[in-house]
Amino acid sequence: MALLKLKTSTKVQATISIDSETAAKLDHYAAMTHAPADQVIEEALEYLYGKDKDFIAFLQKQGEKSAPVSLKLKQKPVPAKTTNDA
C-alpha cells in the first residue's frame, strides 16, 4: 500500500479571454515559479476560493445546486494522471 494518498482530479480544457497585461503578468509569475501558466491559474483560484468568506458562504448556501455554466469547455473532462498511474 502506498504511503502517500495522491489527489486525482479531472482536468478540462477551457477557452478564456483575459486582459493582455494580466496575461503578461501571468507569464512572468509562471517564469518566477518555474510552473506552467495553467498551474498558476489553478493554484491562484484555489487560494481565492479558500480565502473569500463571501464565496465560502455562497457555496454553503447553494448546497448541491449547480451554477449556470459560463466557462467554455473545449472538450469533455479527462481524468488526470498521477504518479501512481505508471
Contacts in CASP RR format, 6 or more apart in sequence:
PFRMAT RR
TARGET T0000
AUTHOR 0000-0000-0000
METHOD contacts of the structure
MODEL  1
MALLKLKTSTKVQATISIDSETAAKLDHYAAMTHAPADQVIEEALEYLYG
KDKDFIAFLQKQGEKSAPVSLKLKQKPVPAKTTNDA
2 84 0 8 1.000
6 82 0 8 1.000
6 83 0 8 1.000
6 84 0 8 1.000
7 82 0 8 1.000
8 79 0 8 1.000
8 80 0 8 1.000
8 82 0 8 1.000
9 79 0 8 1.000
9 80 0 8 1.000
10 77 0 8 1.000
10 78 0 8 1.000
10 79 0 8 1.000
10 80 0 8 1.000
11 77 0 8 1.000
11 78 0 8 1.000
11 79 0 8 1.000
11 80 0 8 1.000
12 71 0 8 1.000
12 73 0 8 1.000
12 74 0 8 1.000
12 75 0 8 1.000
12 76 0 8 1.000
12 77 0 8 1.000
12 78 0 8 1.000
13 73 0 8 1.000
13 74 0 8 1.000
13 75 0 8 1.000
14 71 0 8 1.000
14 72 0 8 1.000
14 73 0 8 1.000
14 74 0 8 1.000
15 72 0 8 1.000
15 74 0 8 1.000
16 71 0 8 1.000
16 72 0 8 1.000
18 26 0 8 1.000
26 37 0 8 1.000
26 40 0 8 1.000
26 41 0 8 1.000
27 37 0 8 1.000
29 40 0 8 1.000
30 36 0 8 1.000
30 37 0 8 1.000
30 39 0 8 1.000
30 40 0 8 1.000
33 40 0 8 1.000
35 43 0 8 1.000
48 55 0 8 1.000
49 55 0 8 1.000
49 56 0 8 1.000
50 56 0 8 1.000
END
